[in-house]
Amino acid sequence: MPSPVVNRTAVFINPDRARVLIRPFAPATEQRMVKIIARLLALPESEIDELLVQLMKDFSERHQRAKDLFLERFEFVRRHLVTDSPLSEARQLVIGAYFTHEYSLESAALFNPSAVPHPDQTDLPPGALRFVLSLRATGEGHVSSITFRTGIIAADHTITLNAATRFVSEAQSVPDALYEKNRFSLQLAELGFAGTFTRRTMAALGDRFTLAELRTAITLTQNQLGLAEPNGHPAPPDAILNLALSNHEVRFAPGLRMSERVLFPRTPSQSNGIEDARFVLFNHDDGSRSYFATYTAYDGRTTQPQLLETVDFFDFKFITLAGAAVQNKGMALFPRKIGGRYAMLSRQDNENIYLMFSDELHFWRTATLILKPTYAWEFVQLGNCGSPIETDRGWLVLTHGVGAMRKYSIGAVLLDLADPTKVLGRLREPLITPAEDEREGYVPNVVYSCGAILHGSELIIPYAVSDYATRFATVPLSSVLDAMN
């Protein structure tokens, strides 16, 4: 069969250095913080007023809530004041600004896209589909976060992206989020923390508990047992708390446009990045739907596969995945259960594609090898390019293959609908390889996707260009399936 003809569209998303997020700034030591505050307290009110006028001139047009954010930051550093004397709002604002800075989310790259249907499909022309596009934004220090765009795929498969505003806002932690005791205890056991300290701490909690209640229970157990288990092994209070922080919930302020929302790293496990989110619209057995995304949390030393959950892209739950098969990057969840079980693609050995099944969404213990590098363009490494897409003929899986000169290409395979361990076909040649104008970037010679979307009979593929920018391609689904051997 002839090779599929891929249409590279003119839709291109380049990183925008002007999209900056207000972030906390902290000098290296508390002593320096105290000195900075002391210098500001010594200034006369007239000079404080002049500083504030300049601050607002420089930054009020760049952020929607500059004053609110400065005051929030002042409250955080208030404990370093050496006096309880009341301060003017102007002085509070100026102090807060000295411990705040701008972070350019996309200054290095905006890539590795994943597309899913938008939760709002109202007010569209006939045959059109509104979609959400998640992107990996990378800035200073190679710290990655998740940002979003929206667009519409018309009936004739043309793609229109909504313009992003220059404003971005970070989601805020939900302070009263509840933890399920049984699941949390099982996660600790899977991580190897099932000793006396953990049992005592969990016993002090109800079936559902808050982070504040967990902190109290940890302190109580520390007072009872000290910091070491009887056998001399280190006690796990830090591990328990880190797990809780990794299993957290965040919420965006009402009214924020999709492009203004950013999921920025905020826990120890993801301190250096939230990488390569693979979103999927999941259909539950009861008919309800949720969006899940597998992603890689990076702390600067190790990576850890984790899960995101949302129904509206305003409220997000971050969940730690556990089990012996939770390792390596590139896990991708199927959009529904198969045979009553959750199914997930994974890469256990940095080389092949595996399939996992589980009765529990958050625990994965076994994996079956289903695909090995077979053709020259994938000899170095084979992985998925997002969650499987259900078609009448099978599960379509876009893949990435790495060949000579570490060149990345996008391919495709077809898995059996009832038993996806059976491979029904695969493309002998890549579907997309780097074109001449796509070879230069942060990492040369790479095309990569974290999730395509099917619109009618057309496959819409957003893909990264050399780990720098993002563009779209379209191809008839039938031509892809017919070309498989």
NORHUSUL-V830970 format. One record per pair of residues at least 6 apart in sequence whose ideal C-beta (glycine too) atoms are under 8 Angstrom apart, sorted by sequence separation. I is the first residue (numbers start at 0). J is the second residue. D is the distance in whole Angstrom. If there is no record, write none. Layout:
i: (I I)
j: (J J)
d: (D D)
This chain:
i: (26 59 62 123 137 138 152 153 187 227 228 264 282 283 296 297 309 336 346 347 357 372 388 389 401 402 414 415 438 452 453 463 464 25 58 59 136 151 205 226 227 264 281 295 296 308 309 345 346 357 372 387 388 400 414 415 451 452 462 39 42 86 120 135 136 150 151 204 208 226 264 280 281 295 296 307 308 333 344 345 355 372 387 388 399 400 414 415 451 461 462 26 120 135 136 150 188 204 225 251 264 280 281 295 296 307 332 333 344 345 356 372 387 388 399 400 413 414 437 451 461 462 55 119 135 136 150 151 187 224 226 263 280 281 294 295 307 308 320 332 333 344 345 355 371 399 400 412 413 451 461 462 54 55 134 149 150 262 279 293 294 306 307 332 333 343 344 355 370 398 399 413 433 450 460 116 117 133 134 148 149 203 204 278 279 293 294 305 306 331 342 343 354 355 384 385 397 398 412 413 433 448 459 460 116 117 118 133 134 148 184 200 203 221 249 278 279 293 294 305 306 330 331 342 343 353 354 383 384 397 398 412 433 448 459 460 116 117 133 134 187 278 292 293 305 306 330 331 342 343 353 383 384 397 398 411 412 432 448 459 460 54 115 116 132 148 201 221 277 291 292 305 329 330 341 353 354 383 384 396 410 411 431 447 448 458 114 115 131 132 200 203 220 249 276 277 291 292 303 304 329 330 340 341 352 353 382 383 395 396 410 446 447 457 458 114 131 132 184 200 203 276 277 290 291 329 340 341 351 352 381 382 395 396 446 457 458 70 73 76 114 115 131 132 183 247 276 290 327 328 338 340 341 345 352 381 395 396 410 445 446 457 458 73 76 113 114 130 200 217 247 275 289 290 326 327 337 341 347 351 380 381 394 410 411 445 446 447 456 457 112 113 129 130 200 274 275 289 290 327 343 351 380 381 393 394 409 410 445 456 70 73 74 112 129 130 146 180 199 245 273 274 289 304 324 326 327 345 347 350 351 377 379 380 392 393 394 408 409 444 445 456 458 69 70 73 76 112 129 130 217 244 245 273 274 288 290 303 304 327 350 378 379 393 394 408 409 443 69 72 75 111 128 217 244 245 272 273 274 304 324 377 378 379 393 408 409 442 453 69 71 72 110 111 127 128 180 196 199 244 245 272 273 304 376 377 378 408 440 441 442 70 73 109 110 127 180 181 199 241 272 302 377 378 384 394 408 440 441 442 66 69 72 109 127 180 213 214 241 271 302 304 374 376 379 406 407 439 440 441 68 69 72 108 109 110 126 127 179 180 213 241 269 270 271 293 375 387 389 398 406 437 438 440 108 109 123 126 132 179 180 196 268 269 270 271 274 370 372 375 437 439 440 108 124 125 178 195 269 270 278 324 352 400 431 69 107 124 177 178 213 266 268 350 351 352 376 393 430 68 105 106 107 177 178 267 276 324 349 350 352 377 392 393 431 433 104 105 106 107 117 177 178 196 376 387 433 105 106 176 195 210 295 377 397 437 104 107 175 176 194 195 210 295 376 103 174 178 268 322 346 102 103 174 200 269 346 102 109 174 210 268 293 346 407 409 51 54 58 194 196 197 293 325 406 407 408 409 54 196 200 293 324 344 405 406 407 409 36 40 47 61 104 196 321 322 323 324 404 407 21 48 51 105 194 291 304 320 321 322 323 324 431 19 40 47 51 54 104 197 319 320 321 322 323 324 344 370 19 36 44 47 50 58 192 196 318 320 344 21 32 36 37 352 430 44 262 369 33 44 47 192 352 21 32 192 399 33 187 190 399 23 399 430 29 40 293 369 39 187 245 266 268 281 369 397 409 23 187 190 260 277 279 282 284 331 334 344 370 373 376 260 262 275 277 279 281 282 329 333 334 367 369 374 376 409 426 39 274 275 277 279 280 281 306 328 329 331 332 333 334 335 374 397 39 187 257 277 279 306 331 334 370 186 331 376 424 426 426 427 36 39 255 395 425 183 424 425 183 186 245 253 423 424 36 251 333 35 251 35 104 183 250 251 384 385 388 390 395 397 250 384 385 386 388 178 249 250 354 384 385 388 32 248 249 354 384 385 248 384 413 178 248 249 411 247 248 246 247 388 413 176 246 412 176 245 246 411 24 25 246 24 173 245 23 24 172 173 23 24 172 173 22 23 172 173 242 342 21 22 171 384 21 22 170 171 338 21 22 170 171 337 20 21 170 171 395 19 20 337 19 168 19 20 168 395 18 19 395 17 18 333 390 16 18 168 392 16 15 16 170 390 14 167 168 170 14 164 167 168 169 170 14 166 167 168 170 172 14 15 164 167 169 14 163 164 13 161 162 12 161 12 63 61 62 64 63 277 279 279 149 277 278 148 149 277 147 148 147 146 147 146 147 146 145 146 144 145 144 144 331 144 143 12 14 142 136 131 18 144 145 142 143 144 141 142 143 140 141 143 145 190 189 186 189 137 186 12 185 135 135 10 135 176 135 173 133 18 133 170 18 20 22 131 10 12 15 17 18 19 20 21 8 18 20 145 8 10 15 143 104 104 133 111 113 115 111 113 114 115 116 111 113 115 147 278 279 118 277 278 189 276 277 275 115 186 185 113 182 131 118 118 118 63 20 22 20 113 156 156 152 154 156 158 152 156 137 152 158 135 158 133 156 130 128 128 126 130 132 110 108 108 107 113 115 134 111 112 113 114 116 110 111 112 113 114 115 132 111 112 114 114 114 113 112 112 112 111 110 110 111 110 110 112 108 109 110 111 108 109 110 108 109 3 5 2 5 3 7 14 14 5 13 12 11 12 11 12 11 10 10 8 7 8 7 8 7 8 6 5 6 5 6 5 4 3 3 4 3 3 1 3 2 0 1 0)
j: (32 65 68 129 143 144 158 159 193 233 234 270 288 289 302 303 315 342 352 353 363 378 394 395 407 408 420 421 444 458 459 469 470 32 65 66 143 158 212 233 234 271 288 302 303 315 316 352 353 364 379 394 395 407 421 422 458 459 469 47 50 94 128 143 144 158 159 212 216 234 272 288 289 303 304 315 316 341 352 353 363 380 395 396 407 408 422 423 459 469 470 35 129 144 145 159 197 213 234 260 273 289 290 304 305 316 341 342 353 354 365 381 396 397 408 409 422 423 446 460 470 471 65 129 145 146 160 161 197 234 236 273 290 291 304 305 317 318 330 342 343 354 355 365 381 409 410 422 423 461 471 472 65 66 145 160 161 273 290 304 305 317 318 343 344 354 355 366 381 409 410 424 444 461 471 128 129 145 146 160 161 215 216 290 291 305 306 317 318 343 354 355 366 367 396 397 409 410 424 425 445 460 471 472 129 130 131 146 147 161 197 213 216 234 262 291 292 306 307 318 319 343 344 355 356 366 367 396 397 410 411 425 446 461 472 473 130 131 147 148 201 292 306 307 319 320 344 345 356 357 367 397 398 411 412 425 426 446 462 473 474 69 130 131 147 163 216 236 292 306 307 320 344 345 356 368 369 398 399 411 425 426 446 462 463 473 130 131 147 148 216 219 236 265 292 293 307 308 319 320 345 346 356 357 368 369 398 399 411 412 426 462 463 473 474 131 148 149 201 217 220 293 294 307 308 346 357 358 368 369 398 399 412 413 463 474 475 88 91 94 132 133 149 150 201 265 294 308 345 346 356 358 359 363 370 399 413 414 428 463 464 475 476 92 95 132 133 149 219 236 266 294 308 309 345 346 356 360 366 370 399 400 413 429 430 464 465 466 475 476 132 133 149 150 220 294 295 309 310 347 363 371 400 401 413 414 429 430 465 476 91 94 95 133 150 151 167 201 220 266 294 295 310 325 345 347 348 366 368 371 372 398 400 401 413 414 415 429 430 465 466 477 479 91 92 95 98 134 151 152 239 266 267 295 296 310 312 325 326 349 372 400 401 415 416 430 431 465 92 95 98 134 151 240 267 268 295 296 297 327 347 400 401 402 416 431 432 465 476 93 95 96 134 135 151 152 204 220 223 268 269 296 297 328 400 401 402 432 464 465 466 95 98 134 135 152 205 206 224 266 297 327 402 403 409 419 433 465 466 467 92 95 98 135 153 206 239 240 267 297 328 330 400 402 405 432 433 465 466 467 95 96 99 135 136 137 153 154 206 207 240 268 296 297 298 320 402 414 416 425 433 464 465 467 136 137 151 154 160 207 208 224 296 297 298 299 302 398 400 403 465 467 468 137 153 154 207 224 298 299 307 353 381 429 460 99 137 154 207 208 243 296 298 380 381 382 406 423 460 99 136 137 138 208 209 298 307 355 380 381 383 408 423 424 462 464 136 137 138 139 149 209 210 228 408 419 465 138 139 209 228 243 328 410 430 470 138 141 209 210 228 229 244 329 410 138 209 213 303 357 381 138 139 210 236 305 382 139 146 211 247 305 330 383 444 446 89 92 96 232 234 235 331 363 444 445 446 447 93 235 239 332 363 383 444 445 446 448 76 80 87 101 144 236 361 362 363 364 444 447 62 89 92 146 235 332 345 361 362 363 364 365 472 61 82 89 93 96 146 239 361 362 363 364 365 366 386 412 62 79 87 90 93 101 235 239 361 363 387 65 76 80 81 396 474 89 307 414 79 90 93 238 398 68 79 239 446 81 235 238 447 72 448 479 79 90 343 419 90 238 296 317 319 332 420 448 460 75 239 242 312 329 331 334 336 383 386 396 422 425 428 313 315 328 330 332 334 335 382 386 387 420 422 427 429 462 479 93 328 329 331 333 334 335 360 382 383 385 386 387 388 389 428 451 94 242 312 332 334 361 386 389 425 242 387 432 480 482 483 484 94 97 313 453 483 242 483 484 243 246 305 313 483 484 97 312 394 97 313 98 167 246 313 314 447 448 451 453 458 460 314 448 449 450 452 243 314 315 419 449 450 453 98 314 315 420 450 451 315 451 480 246 316 317 479 316 317 316 317 458 483 247 317 483 248 317 318 483 97 98 319 98 247 319 98 99 247 248 99 100 248 249 99 100 249 250 319 419 99 100 249 462 100 101 249 250 417 101 102 250 251 417 101 102 251 252 476 101 102 419 102 251 103 104 252 479 103 104 480 103 104 419 476 103 105 255 480 105 105 106 260 480 105 258 259 261 106 256 259 260 261 262 107 259 260 261 263 265 108 109 258 261 263 109 258 259 109 257 258 109 258 112 166 165 166 168 168 383 385 386 257 385 386 257 258 386 257 258 258 258 260 260 261 261 261 262 261 262 262 263 450 264 264 134 136 264 261 257 146 272 273 271 272 273 271 272 273 271 272 274 276 321 321 319 322 272 321 148 321 273 274 150 275 316 276 314 276 163 278 315 165 167 169 278 158 160 163 165 166 167 168 169 157 167 169 294 158 160 165 297 261 263 292 274 276 278 275 277 278 279 280 276 278 280 312 449 450 290 449 450 362 449 450 449 290 361 362 292 361 312 310 311 312 259 261 263 263 385 454 455 452 455 457 459 454 459 441 459 471 449 473 449 473 452 452 454 455 459 461 441 440 441 441 448 450 469 447 448 449 450 452 447 448 449 450 451 452 469 449 450 452 459 461 461 461 462 463 463 463 464 466 466 467 469 466 467 468 469 467 468 469 468 469 426 430 428 431 430 434 467 468 460 468 468 468 469 469 470 470 470 471 470 470 471 471 472 472 473 472 472 473 473 474 474 474 474 475 478 478 479 478 482 482 481 482 482)
d: (6 5 7 6 5 8 6 7 6 7 6 6 6 7 7 8 5 7 6 5 5 5 7 8 6 7 8 4 5 8 7 6 6 7 5 8 7 8 8 8 5 7 6 5 5 7 7 8 7 7 7 4 4 7 7 8 6 5 7 8 8 8 7 5 5 6 5 6 8 5 6 6 5 7 8 6 4 7 6 5 5 7 7 8 6 5 6 6 6 6 7 7 6 8 7 6 8 7 7 5 6 8 7 6 5 7 7 4 7 8 8 5 5 8 7 8 7 7 6 4 7 8 7 7 7 5 4 8 5 7 7 8 6 5 8 8 6 6 8 8 7 6 6 7 7 6 6 6 4 7 5 7 8 8 7 8 6 6 7 6 6 8 7 5 8 8 8 5 6 7 7 5 5 8 7 6 4 6 5 6 5 8 5 6 6 7 8 6 4 7 7 5 7 7 8 6 6 5 7 7 7 6 7 5 7 6 8 7 7 7 7 8 4 8 7 7 7 6 6 7 8 6 4 7 8 4 5 6 4 7 6 4 5 6 8 7 6 5 6 7 8 4 7 8 6 6 7 8 6 7 6 7 6 5 6 7 7 7 4 6 7 8 7 8 7 6 8 6 6 6 4 6 8 5 7 6 5 6 5 7 7 5 5 6 7 7 5 6 6 4 5 6 7 8 4 5 7 8 7 5 7 8 5 5 8 7 7 7 6 5 5 5 5 5 5 7 8 7 5 6 7 7 7 8 6 5 6 7 6 6 6 5 8 7 7 7 7 8 4 7 5 8 6 7 8 8 4 7 7 7 8 6 7 8 4 8 6 6 8 7 7 6 5 7 7 7 8 7 8 5 6 6 6 5 8 5 8 5 5 6 8 6 7 5 6 8 8 7 6 7 5 5 7 6 5 6 6 7 7 6 6 5 7 8 4 4 6 6 5 6 6 5 8 7 7 7 7 6 5 5 6 4 5 5 6 6 7 6 8 8 7 7 8 4 7 6 7 4 5 7 6 7 6 8 6 4 5 5 5 6 6 5 7 8 8 8 7 8 7 6 7 8 4 6 6 8 4 5 5 4 7 7 7 6 6 5 8 7 6 7 7 3 8 6 6 7 8 6 7 8 7 7 7 4 5 5 6 6 7 8 8 8 8 7 5 7 6 4 6 6 4 6 8 5 6 7 7 8 7 8 4 8 6 8 6 5 8 3 4 8 6 4 5 7 5 5 7 7 5 5 6 5 7 4 7 7 7 6 6 5 8 5 5 7 5 8 7 6 8 7 7 7 4 8 6 8 6 7 7 8 7 4 6 3 7 8 7 3 8 6 6 6 4 7 5 4 8 8 7 8 6 8 7 4 7 6 7 7 7 6 8 8 6 7 7 6 4 7 5 5 5 8 6 6 6 6 7 5 8 7 5 8 6 7 7 6 7 5 7 7 6 8 8 8 6 8 4 7 5 8 6 6 8 6 5 7 7 7 6 7 6 6 5 7 7 8 5 7 6 7 5 7 8 8 8 5 8 7 5 8 8 6 7 7 8 8 5 7 8 8 8 7 4 8 7 6 5 7 8 7 5 6 6 5 4 4 6 7 7 6 6 6 4 5 7 7 6 6 7 8 7 7 6 7 6 5 8 6 6 6 6 6 6 7 7 5 8 6 5 4 5 6 6 6 7 5 6 5 6 7 8 7 8 4 7 4 8 6 8 6 6 5 5 8 4 8 6 6 7 7 6 6 7 8 7 7 8 7 5 7 5 5 7 5 5 7 8 7 8 7 6 6 8 7 7 8 8 8 7 7 7 7 7 7 6 6 7 7 7 7 7 8 7 6 7 5 6 7 6 7 8 8 6 7 7 5 6 5 5 7 7 6 6 6 5 6 7 6 8 7 5 8 6 7 7 8 6 6 6 5 8 8 8 6 5 6 6 8 5 7 5 6 8 6 7 7 8 6 6 6 6 7 8 8 6 7 3 7 7 8 7 7 7 6 8 8 7 6 5 8 6 7 6 8 7 6 7 7 8 7 5 4 5 6 8 7 8 8 6 7 3 5 7 7 5 6 7 6 7 7 6 7 5 7 6 8 7 8 5 8 6 6 6 8 4 7 6 7 8 7 5 5 8 5 7 6 6 4 6 4 7 6 7 8 6 5 6 6 6 6 6 8 8 7 4 6 7 6 5 6 8 7 7 8 5 8 7 4 5 7 6 7 5 6 7 7 7 7 7 8 6 7 6 5 6 6 6 7 5 5 7 7 4 8 6 8 7 6 6 7 6 6 7 5 8 7 8 7 6 7 6 5 5 4 4 6 7 8 8 6 7 8 5 8 7 8 7 8 8 4 5 5 8 7 7 6 5 6 6 7 6 7 8 5 7 8 5 4 6 4 8 6 8 7 7 6 7 6 8 8 5 6 4 6 7 6 6 8 7 5 5 6 4 6 6 8 5 7 7 8 6 8 6 8 7 8 5 7 5 7 6 5 8 8 5 7 7 5 8 7 7 8 8 5 6 7 6 6 8 8 6 8 7 8 6 5 5 6 8 7 6 8 4 5 7 8 7 8 5 6 7 6 5 6 6 7 7 7 6 6 7 6 7 8 6 8 7 6 6 8 8 8 4 7 5 7 8 6 5 8 8 8 5 6 8 5 7 8 6 8 8 5 6 8 7 6 6 6 4 6 7 7 7 6 3 6 7 8 5 7 4 7 5 7 4 7 7 5 4 7 8 5 6 5 6 8 7 8 5 6 6 7 6 8 6 6 6 6 7 7 7 8 5 6 6 4 7 7 5 6 4 7 7 5 8 7 5 6 6 5 5 7 7 5 7 5 7 7 4 5 8 5 6 5 7 5)
